[in-house]
Amino acid sequence: MKTKALLLSTVVLLLMGQFPLPAHAADDGRGDDLAVFGMELEKLMYLCGGIMAAALCAITFLAYRRTQRTRLLSIVLAFALFAVKGFLIATELFMDELPHIDLITTLLDFAMLAAFFYGVMKK
């Protein structure tokens, strides 16, 4: 059991380390963002991260239904928040920048960290 918790914690830390915490870098006006098919690579990575987080959320929820361990519900919540964050940032690929997106994603970061901490520490 301890090995699984350590493995889950490591995976979570690796996933969270892939994306910079300031959700949206300030535009310096040079227009030198990397682009793939005319879309910002950074936003595409957030979209991929959101899709991966949604998949992990579903897998963790299935694990909860199978084992009925309530601590998994907080992990499900954390993955769901991570998916929401990724999708919110990725919406800038298709729409104008949302107002207050930096504040919203920072609050989501705090909520994710709290949910992961609770899920790991709960007995």
Buried (B, 14 or more C-beta within 10 A) or exposed (E): EEEEEEEBBEEBEEBBEEBEEEBBEEEEEEEEEEEEEEBBEBBBBBBEBBBBBBEBBBEBBEBBEEEEEEBBBBBBBBBBBBBBBBBBBBBBBEEEEBEEBBEBBBEBBEBBBBBBEBBBEEE
